[in-house]
Amino acid sequence: MAKQMCDLKEGKGISRGQSTEHLRNYKVMDPDTKKYGYYDPTRQNLNFEVGRGGVVMPVRKNYAIDQRFKDNLRRRGIVDPNEVKMKKGLAPNRNTIANFMLGGNRERMRELAFGDQQVDYKKGADNRGIERKEDIEKWAVDMYNFIAKKYGEDNIIAFVVHLDEKNPHVHCTVVPVNEKNKISYHAVFGRDKSELREHIKLLHDEMAVVNRKWGLERGDPIMETGAKHRTSEEYWEWLSGQCTELENKKEGLENDNTTLQRQNDFLNHEMNKANIRVKGLARMVENLTRRKETIEEEISTLREEIKKGQTTNDDILLKRERLEGELDDIEKQLKDKLEKLRIAEEKLDQIALKRIELERSSDEIERTINRKKPVLTDMVLRDVKNELYDIVGEQMTARQNAIDDFTKTLPEEHRNKFDNLMEDLAVSTKEAESFIKFPNEVAAIAGALFLGYIDQATSFAQAHGGGGGPGGGWGRDKDDDDDRWLRKCCIMATRMMRPGPKLARKGPRR
């Protein structure tokens, strides 16, 4: 029976480069480039993910794993200890990620993935006609359910299956969360090497029970054997997260800082030019080397002809002089091209380092924005509440004064006007009652409207007994300053919290 394979590697978070690697989120599929050389682009479409509930789905390339990690922690109210460190200007030092690689013997995994189809595993092969078999999906779902049961489904950040390499396998990213809802790698996997070793042994034993029906038996833990249950290409991929930051194109800064964006675009352009120059020079060196070998072979042939008497010495001297002259010229060109190639590669490395610095600047801006978002929200809610109190007081006082003044001079024939005024007062009273009964809800809705989150404000109002959204005519006028816009949002929020359908107004009565 074939052996199962399970590797575990800790990580201080997951980088965008690692995410790009696992999701195959490259814009350029160039199998001649080193980082694409270990997998087959024509089989890339066979890769898949297993999502929540054991659902098989296409790889979600546009949802980076590092972003999934952040979103997962935010939804569950879990603090990333490394982010706390970085905010203090310190280097991250906590293991917050467990990276699993799951699989088995090459022959058995290929059989699960492709059945009896003839797959060409040579570099550059065309395997576009190969189909994914159902067995590999069922095996992957069993592995997903096993990991979910052992470590908690909420803690699975990504579960990606690669069928485009020589040995099909799984990359599973898990965040280790303890019983106190905090990240603790030691609490989950052991506080020292001895506890970790025991954890790995037990993991292999339990996984073997699941893998038995798939023809895979317990393998030996790497801690015990020191072996690599992977091809060299796969092992390179596993470690590539340490260097992909230097190689991969950053897909754009996730903030509105135009200066950084321009720098990013410029470096992308420079990186493309540098790559083209390095490839061109490398091709020239290859051609010159091949020509040099050809000339050396011709000179060797001439020597053989002299020995056999098949040509005259004069002919030999002329040919030899011509060939040696060409050989000298080629050697000079080779020396020149090799030096230029060295300079071009150095420039490529410098651009890569600059891009790393750019990403660090981008990350710092993102952290700053994230720090200021809660403060901004608090400020908006505080201003909303103050404005609501002012609005309610102003409206009640103004209308009450109007009633007092009106009743002093009220003739009998103007009774309808009085009735209309009282009806208007009733509407204002309902708006006031909305705020008095639901001050926090009204403030939250007004704050969401002020920040532009109309759908969220509507859903919140409906979920808390209100009548729905502001309607199609709602919006901020171009001449509204922040104070006027805040006032509109506050008035609309009181109406949205009144039960039943209502018609929207674009702003307060003028």
C-alpha positions as CSV (number, residue, x, y, z in Angstrom):
1,M,0.0,0.0,0.0
2,A,1.2,3.5,-0.8
3,K,2.2,5.9,2.0
4,Q,0.4,9.1,3.0
5,M,2.2,12.4,3.3
6,C,1.7,15.2,5.8
7,D,4.1,18.1,6.3
8,L,3.6,20.9,8.8
9,K,5.4,24.2,8.8
10,E,4.7,27.1,11.1
11,G,4.6,30.7,9.9
12,K,4.5,34.3,11.2
13,G,1.5,35.1,9.1
14,I,1.2,34.5,5.4
15,S,2.7,36.8,2.8
16,R,1.1,38.0,-0.4
17,G,3.8,36.1,-2.3
18,Q,2.8,32.8,-0.6
19,S,-0.8,33.5,-1.4
20,T,0.0,34.1,-5.1
21,E,1.9,30.9,-5.2
22,H,-0.8,28.8,-3.6
23,L,-3.6,30.4,-5.7
24,R,-1.6,30.5,-8.9
25,N,-2.6,34.1,-9.2
26,Y,0.0,35.0,-11.8
27,K,-0.9,37.3,-14.6
28,V,1.8,35.9,-16.9
29,M,2.0,32.1,-17.4
30,D,5.6,31.6,-18.7
31,P,6.8,28.1,-18.2
32,D,10.3,29.1,-19.1
33,T,10.6,31.4,-16.1
34,K,12.1,29.7,-13.0
35,K,9.1,30.3,-10.7
36,Y,6.7,28.7,-13.2
37,G,9.0,25.9,-14.2
38,Y,7.8,23.3,-11.6
39,Y,4.2,23.2,-12.7
40,D,2.2,22.7,-15.9
41,P,0.2,25.7,-17.0
42,T,-2.0,23.5,-19.2
43,R,-3.2,21.6,-16.1
44,Q,-3.7,24.7,-14.0
45,N,-7.4,24.7,-14.6
46,L,-7.7,21.3,-12.8
47,N,-6.7,22.9,-9.5
48,F,-9.6,23.5,-7.0
49,E,-10.4,24.5,-3.5
50,V,-12.5,22.9,-0.8
51,G,-14.6,25.5,1.0
52,R,-16.8,25.6,4.1
53,G,-19.0,22.6,4.5
54,G,-16.7,20.5,2.3
55,V,-17.9,22.2,-1.0
56,V,-15.6,21.7,-4.0
57,M,-15.1,25.0,-5.9
58,P,-12.8,26.7,-8.4
59,V,-9.7,28.4,-6.9
60,R,-10.7,31.9,-5.7
61,K,-7.7,33.6,-7.1
62,N,-9.0,37.1,-6.4
63,Y,-9.4,36.5,-2.7
64,A,-5.8,36.5,-1.4
65,I,-5.1,34.1,1.5
66,D,-3.4,36.9,3.6
67,Q,-6.7,38.9,3.2
68,R,-8.7,35.9,4.2
69,F,-6.6,35.6,7.3
70,K,-7.3,39.2,8.3
71,D,-11.0,38.9,7.5
72,N,-11.3,35.7,9.5
73,L,-9.7,37.3,12.6
74,R,-11.8,40.4,12.3
75,R,-15.1,38.5,12.0
76,R,-14.3,36.5,15.1
77,G,-12.9,39.4,17.2
78,I,-9.4,37.8,17.4
79,V,-6.3,40.0,17.7
80,D,-3.3,39.2,15.5
81,P,-0.3,39.5,18.0
82,N,2.1,40.2,15.2
83,E,0.1,43.2,14.1
84,V,0.2,44.5,17.6
85,K,4.0,44.2,17.5
86,M,4.3,45.9,14.2
87,K,2.2,48.8,15.3
88,K,4.8,49.3,18.1
89,G,7.6,49.3,15.5
90,L,8.7,45.8,16.5
91,A,9.3,42.7,14.3
92,P,6.7,40.0,14.3
93,N,7.8,37.0,16.4
94,R,4.6,34.9,16.9
95,N,3.7,31.9,14.9
96,T,0.1,32.6,13.8
97,I,-0.2,30.2,10.8
98,A,0.1,26.4,10.4
99,N,0.8,25.4,6.8
100,F,0.0,21.8,6.0
101,M,0.9,19.9,2.9
102,L,-1.1,16.8,2.4
103,G,-0.8,14.0,-0.1
104,G,0.8,10.6,-0.7
105,N,2.9,8.5,-3.0
106,R,3.2,10.0,-6.5
107,E,1.7,7.0,-8.4
108,R,-1.3,6.7,-6.1
109,M,-2.1,10.4,-6.1
110,R,-1.9,10.5,-9.9
111,E,-4.3,7.6,-10.0
112,L,-6.8,9.4,-7.8
113,A,-6.4,12.6,-9.8
114,F,-6.3,11.4,-13.4
115,G,-7.3,7.7,-13.4
116,D,-5.8,5.9,-16.4
117,Q,-5.4,9.1,-18.6
118,Q,-2.0,9.5,-20.1
119,V,-0.5,12.6,-18.7
120,D,2.8,13.9,-20.1
121,Y,4.8,15.2,-17.1
122,K,7.7,16.7,-19.1
123,K,8.2,20.4,-19.0
124,G,6.4,22.2,-21.8
125,A,4.0,19.4,-22.4
126,D,0.4,20.1,-23.6
127,N,-2.1,18.4,-21.3
128,R,-5.1,20.5,-22.1
129,G,-7.2,17.4,-22.8
130,I,-6.7,15.9,-19.3
131,E,-9.8,15.8,-17.0
132,R,-10.0,15.8,-13.2
133,K,-11.4,12.6,-11.7
134,E,-14.0,12.6,-8.9
135,D,-11.8,10.4,-6.6
136,I,-9.4,13.3,-6.0
137,E,-12.3,15.6,-5.0
138,K,-13.7,13.0,-2.6
139,W,-10.3,12.4,-1.1
140,A,-9.8,16.1,-0.7
141,V,-13.2,16.6,1.0
142,D,-12.3,13.7,3.4
143,M,-9.0,15.5,4.2
144,Y,-10.8,18.8,4.7
145,N,-13.3,17.2,7.1
146,F,-10.5,15.6,9.0
147,I,-8.7,18.9,9.5
148,A,-11.9,20.7,10.3
149,K,-12.8,18.2,13.0
150,K,-9.3,18.2,14.5
151,Y,-8.5,22.0,14.4
152,G,-11.9,23.6,13.9
153,E,-13.5,24.5,10.6
154,D,-13.5,28.2,11.5
155,N,-9.7,28.0,11.7
156,I,-9.2,26.8,8.1
157,I,-8.2,29.9,6.0
158,A,-7.6,28.1,2.7
159,F,-7.6,24.5,1.4
160,V,-6.2,24.5,-2.1
161,V,-5.6,21.3,-4.2
162,H,-2.8,21.4,-6.8
163,L,-3.1,19.0,-9.8
164,D,-0.7,20.9,-12.1
165,E,2.5,19.5,-10.5
166,K,4.2,16.1,-10.7
167,N,2.6,14.9,-7.5
168,P,-1.0,16.1,-6.7
169,H,-1.2,17.5,-3.2
170,V,-3.1,19.9,-0.8
171,H,-2.0,23.2,0.7
172,C,-4.0,23.8,3.9
173,T,-3.6,27.1,5.9
174,V,-4.8,26.9,9.5
175,V,-4.8,29.6,12.2
176,P,-4.1,28.0,15.6
177,V,-6.8,29.3,18.0
178,N,-7.0,28.1,21.6
179,E,-10.0,27.7,23.9
180,K,-9.8,31.4,24.9
181,N,-10.3,32.5,21.3
182,K,-6.7,33.7,21.1
183,I,-4.0,32.7,18.6
184,S,-1.6,30.3,20.3
185,Y,0.5,28.0,18.2
186,H,2.0,26.4,21.3
187,A,-1.4,25.6,22.8
188,V,-2.5,23.8,19.7
189,F,0.7,22.1,18.5
190,G,2.9,21.8,21.6
191,R,5.1,24.0,23.8
192,D,8.3,22.3,22.8
193,K,9.8,19.9,20.3
194,S,8.8,16.9,22.4
195,E,5.1,17.9,22.6
196,L,5.2,18.8,18.9
197,R,6.6,15.4,18.0
198,E,3.9,13.7,19.9
199,H,1.3,15.8,18.2
200,I,2.7,14.9,14.8
201,K,2.7,11.2,15.6
202,L,-0.9,11.3,16.7
203,L,-1.8,13.4,13.6
204,H,-0.4,10.7,11.3
205,D,-2.2,7.9,13.2
206,E,-5.5,9.6,13.0
207,M,-5.1,10.7,9.3
208,A,-4.2,7.1,8.4
209,V,-7.6,5.9,9.5
210,V,-9.2,8.3,7.0
211,N,-6.7,7.5,4.2
212,R,-7.0,3.8,4.5
213,K,-10.0,3.6,2.1
214,W,-8.0,5.6,-0.4
215,G,-5.1,3.1,-0.5
216,L,-2.8,5.2,1.7
217,E,-1.3,4.0,4.9
218,R,0.5,5.8,7.7
219,G,3.7,7.5,6.6
220,D,6.7,8.2,8.8
221,P,6.8,11.8,10.2
222,I,9.6,14.0,8.8
223,M,10.7,14.6,12.4
224,E,11.5,11.0,12.7
225,T,13.0,10.2,9.3
226,G,14.3,13.6,8.1
227,A,12.9,12.7,4.7
228,K,11.2,14.8,2.1
229,H,8.0,13.2,0.8
230,R,8.1,15.6,-2.1
231,T,9.7,16.1,-5.5
232,S,12.4,18.8,-5.6
233,E,10.0,21.0,-7.6
234,E,7.3,20.7,-4.9
235,Y,9.9,21.3,-2.1
236,W,11.0,24.5,-3.9
237,E,7.4,25.6,-3.9
238,W,7.0,24.9,-0.2
239,L,9.9,27.1,0.6
240,S,9.2,29.7,-2.1
241,G,7.3,31.9,0.3
242,Q,10.6,33.1,1.6
243,C,11.7,34.6,-1.7
244,T,8.6,35.3,-3.8
245,E,8.4,38.8,-2.3
246,L,11.4,39.5,-4.6
247,E,9.9,37.9,-7.6
248,N,6.2,38.5,-7.8
249,K,4.4,41.6,-9.1
250,K,2.4,43.4,-6.5
251,E,-1.1,43.8,-8.0
252,G,-1.6,47.3,-6.9
253,L,-1.7,49.2,-3.6
254,E,-4.9,48.7,-1.7
255,N,-5.2,52.3,-0.7
256,D,-5.8,55.7,-2.4
257,N,-2.3,57.0,-2.1
258,T,-1.6,58.1,-5.7
259,T,2.1,58.7,-5.1
260,L,2.7,55.1,-4.1
261,Q,0.5,53.9,-7.0
262,R,2.6,55.8,-9.5
263,Q,5.8,54.4,-7.9
264,N,4.3,50.9,-8.2
265,D,3.4,51.4,-11.9
266,F,6.9,52.7,-12.6
267,L,8.6,49.8,-10.9
268,N,6.3,47.3,-12.8
269,H,7.4,49.0,-16.0
270,E,11.1,48.9,-15.0
271,M,10.7,45.2,-13.9
272,N,9.3,44.3,-17.3
273,K,12.1,46.1,-19.1
274,A,14.7,44.5,-16.9
275,N,13.2,41.0,-17.4
276,I,13.2,41.5,-21.2
277,R,16.8,42.7,-21.1
278,V,18.0,39.8,-19.0
279,K,16.2,37.2,-21.3
280,G,17.6,38.9,-24.4
281,L,21.2,38.9,-23.1
282,A,20.9,35.3,-21.8
283,R,19.7,34.3,-25.3
284,M,22.7,36.1,-26.9
285,V,25.1,34.4,-24.6
286,E,23.5,31.0,-25.4
287,N,23.8,31.7,-29.2
288,L,27.4,32.8,-28.9
289,T,28.3,29.8,-26.8
290,R,26.7,27.5,-29.4
291,R,28.6,29.2,-32.2
292,K,31.9,28.9,-30.3
293,E,31.3,25.2,-29.9
294,T,30.6,24.9,-33.6
295,I,33.8,26.7,-34.6
296,E,35.9,24.5,-32.2
297,E,34.4,21.4,-33.8
298,E,35.3,22.8,-37.3
299,I,38.9,23.4,-36.2
300,S,39.0,19.8,-34.8
301,T,37.7,18.5,-38.1
302,L,40.4,20.4,-40.0
303,R,43.0,18.7,-37.8
304,E,41.6,15.3,-38.7
305,E,41.7,16.2,-42.4
306,I,45.4,17.1,-42.1
307,K,46.1,13.7,-40.5
308,K,44.3,11.9,-43.3
309,G,45.8,14.1,-46.1
310,Q,42.5,15.2,-47.3
311,T,43.4,18.8,-47.7
312,T,46.5,21.0,-48.3
313,N,48.3,22.9,-45.6
314,D,47.5,26.2,-47.3
315,D,43.8,25.5,-47.2
316,I,44.1,24.5,-43.6
317,L,45.9,27.7,-42.7
318,L,43.3,29.9,-44.4
319,K,40.4,28.1,-42.8
320,R,42.1,28.0,-39.5
321,E,43.0,31.7,-39.6
322,R,39.5,32.6,-40.5
323,L,38.0,30.4,-37.8
324,E,40.4,31.5,-35.1
325,G,39.7,35.1,-35.9
326,E,36.0,34.5,-35.6
327,L,36.6,32.6,-32.4
328,D,38.5,35.6,-30.9
329,D,35.7,37.9,-31.9
330,I,33.1,35.6,-30.3
331,E,35.1,35.4,-27.1
332,K,35.2,39.2,-26.9
333,Q,31.4,39.4,-27.5
334,L,30.8,36.7,-24.9
335,K,32.9,38.6,-22.3
336,D,31.0,41.8,-23.1
337,K,27.5,40.1,-23.0
338,L,28.3,38.3,-19.8
339,E,29.3,41.5,-18.1
340,K,26.1,43.2,-19.4
341,L,24.1,40.3,-18.2
342,R,25.6,40.6,-14.7
343,I,24.8,44.3,-14.6
344,A,21.2,43.6,-15.8
345,E,20.7,41.0,-13.2
346,E,22.0,43.4,-10.5
347,K,19.5,46.0,-11.7
348,L,16.7,43.5,-11.6
349,D,17.6,42.7,-8.0
350,Q,17.7,46.4,-7.1
351,I,14.2,46.9,-8.6
352,A,13.0,43.9,-6.6
353,L,14.4,45.4,-3.3
354,K,12.7,48.8,-4.2
355,R,9.4,47.0,-4.6
356,I,9.8,45.4,-1.2
357,E,10.3,48.9,0.3
358,L,7.3,50.1,-1.6
359,E,5.1,47.3,-0.2
360,R,6.3,48.2,3.3
361,S,5.3,51.8,2.8
362,S,1.9,50.6,1.5
363,D,1.4,48.3,4.4
364,E,2.2,51.1,6.8
365,I,-0.4,53.4,5.2
366,E,-2.9,50.5,5.4
367,R,-2.2,50.0,9.1
368,T,-2.6,53.8,9.7
369,I,-5.9,53.8,7.9
370,N,-7.1,50.7,9.9
371,R,-6.0,52.5,13.2
372,K,-8.0,55.6,12.3
373,K,-11.2,53.9,11.1
374,P,-12.5,53.2,14.6
375,V,-11.7,56.7,15.7
376,L,-13.5,58.1,12.7
377,T,-16.5,55.9,13.4
378,D,-16.6,57.1,17.1
379,M,-16.4,60.7,16.0
380,V,-19.2,60.3,13.5
381,L,-21.5,58.6,16.0
382,R,-20.8,61.2,18.7
383,D,-21.6,64.0,16.2
384,V,-24.7,62.2,15.0
385,K,-26.1,61.9,18.6
386,N,-25.4,65.6,19.3
387,E,-27.0,66.7,16.1
388,L,-30.0,64.5,16.7
389,Y,-30.6,66.0,20.1
390,D,-30.3,69.5,18.5
391,I,-32.7,68.6,15.7
392,V,-35.3,67.2,17.9
393,G,-35.2,70.1,20.3
394,E,-35.2,72.7,17.5
395,Q,-38.1,71.1,15.7
396,M,-40.3,70.7,18.9
397,T,-39.6,74.2,20.0
398,A,-40.2,75.8,16.7
399,R,-43.5,74.0,16.1
400,Q,-44.7,74.6,19.6
401,N,-44.0,78.3,19.2
402,A,-45.8,78.4,15.9
403,I,-48.8,76.8,17.5
404,D,-48.8,79.3,20.4
405,D,-48.5,82.3,18.0
406,F,-51.1,80.9,15.7
407,T,-53.8,80.1,18.4
408,K,-53.6,83.7,19.6
409,T,-55.0,85.1,16.4
410,L,-56.9,82.1,15.2
411,P,-60.2,82.9,13.4
412,E,-62.8,80.2,13.1
413,E,-62.5,80.0,9.3
414,H,-58.8,79.0,9.5
415,R,-59.4,75.8,11.4
416,N,-58.1,73.7,8.5
417,K,-54.7,75.4,8.7
418,F,-54.6,74.6,12.4
419,D,-55.4,71.0,11.7
420,N,-52.6,70.8,9.1
421,L,-50.2,72.3,11.5
422,M,-51.1,69.8,14.2
423,E,-50.7,66.9,11.7
424,D,-47.3,68.2,10.9
425,L,-46.5,68.3,14.6
426,A,-47.6,64.7,14.9
427,V,-45.2,63.7,12.2
428,S,-42.4,65.5,14.0
429,T,-43.5,63.9,17.3
430,K,-43.1,60.4,15.6
431,E,-39.6,61.3,14.5
432,A,-38.8,62.4,18.0
433,E,-40.3,59.2,19.4
434,S,-38.1,57.2,17.0
435,F,-35.0,58.8,18.5
436,I,-36.2,58.7,22.1
437,K,-37.1,55.0,21.8
438,F,-34.1,53.9,19.8
439,P,-31.3,56.5,20.3
440,N,-28.4,54.0,19.6
441,E,-30.1,52.5,16.5
442,V,-30.9,55.9,15.0
443,A,-27.4,57.1,15.6
444,A,-25.9,53.9,14.0
445,I,-28.2,54.4,10.9
446,A,-27.3,58.1,10.6
447,G,-23.6,57.3,10.9
448,A,-23.9,54.6,8.2
449,L,-25.7,57.0,5.9
450,F,-23.1,59.7,6.6
451,L,-20.3,57.4,5.6
452,G,-22.1,56.2,2.5
453,Y,-23.2,52.7,3.7
454,I,-26.8,52.9,2.5
455,D,-27.4,49.2,2.1
456,Q,-26.1,48.5,5.6
457,A,-28.2,51.3,7.1
458,T,-31.3,49.9,5.4
459,S,-30.7,46.3,6.6
460,F,-29.9,47.6,10.1
461,A,-33.1,49.6,10.2
462,Q,-35.3,46.7,9.0
463,A,-33.6,44.3,11.4
464,H,-34.4,46.6,14.3
465,G,-38.1,47.2,13.6
466,G,-37.8,50.1,11.1
467,G,-39.6,50.5,7.9
468,G,-36.7,50.3,5.4
469,G,-34.4,52.4,3.3
470,P,-34.3,56.0,2.3
471,G,-35.6,55.5,-1.2
472,G,-34.3,56.3,-4.7
473,G,-34.2,60.1,-4.3
474,W,-31.8,60.0,-1.4
475,G,-28.3,61.4,-1.7
476,R,-25.9,64.2,-0.9
477,D,-26.3,67.4,-3.0
478,K,-23.2,68.9,-4.5
479,D,-23.7,72.1,-2.4
480,D,-24.1,70.2,0.9
481,D,-21.3,70.8,3.4
482,D,-20.5,68.2,6.1
483,D,-22.8,69.9,8.6
484,R,-25.8,70.0,6.3
485,W,-25.2,66.4,5.1
486,L,-25.0,65.2,8.7
487,R,-28.3,66.9,9.5
488,K,-30.0,65.2,6.5
489,C,-28.7,61.8,7.6
490,C,-29.9,62.3,11.1
491,I,-33.4,63.3,10.0
492,M,-33.6,60.4,7.5
493,A,-32.4,58.0,10.2
494,T,-35.4,58.9,12.5
495,R,-37.8,58.2,9.6
496,M,-36.1,54.9,8.8
497,M,-36.7,53.7,12.3
498,R,-40.4,54.4,12.2
499,P,-42.3,51.1,11.4
500,G,-44.1,50.6,8.1
501,P,-43.5,51.9,4.6
502,K,-42.5,55.5,4.1
503,L,-41.6,57.9,1.3
504,A,-38.1,59.4,1.3
505,R,-37.2,63.1,1.3
506,K,-33.9,64.2,-0.1
507,G,-33.3,66.5,2.8
508,P,-35.0,68.5,5.6
509,R,-37.8,70.8,4.9
510,R,-36.6,74.2,3.9
